Amino acid sequence: MWVAEGPAPARWSLRDGGHAGHFLATADHFRAAGQLVDVAVGPEGDVAHAVVLASISSFFLRFLEGRTRELRQGPLPRVPLPAGATLWGWRAVLAFAYGGTVPHGREKEVEEAAQALGAPRVVAACAPRLERDPQDRGPEPLEEQWETLRAMEHLHASGLGCDLQLRAGDEVIPGEPGVGVSREGLRRGTGRAGTVGSPGSAAGG
């Protein structure tokens, strides 16, 4: 029974402030297990979710934009690192994409890799350490993870990274393997029950 003053709201909206961290930690768990990933990067074939990488890197955004349907259905596409990106630097960018923080050590190498990969937020995260400014700690990891999630929302709104469909009742929502949620869920940190199916398939409702 609604006991507060005024009419009961027609629709509830709940937000979990830690949702971005939980969401990307779950995606990283899938990535580490090699589950529902869709790209292999670098000389050792580090696997990841292209939409997460594209959310922080223009290099991977171009890959996501140019990826064909046939590639998505075939073996994992392998993406070589561009000139200027070392294995260490790339893996630091990868850690930032999911964790919102840059590992300590070899910051200049990481900065150069981030520039080669078009990842300005990683470049900015390296700056305080390179300048050795103890007062400038930069954004907290959770803030960076929210920025990544907002960028993912923008990509989903553009139809990028939508390889699956989620069905909740009569509504069909584009999603990404392993990290597929509704845009509303990305924005608010809300849960939404649904089933997963391939585009055009009759996923259970």
Beta strands, then each sheet from edge to edge (+ up, - down):
strand 1: 39-41
strand 2: 46-48
strand 3: 78-79
strand 4: 164-168
strand 5: 171-175
strand 6: 195-197
sheet 1: 2+ 1- 3-
sheet 2: 5+ 4- 6+
end
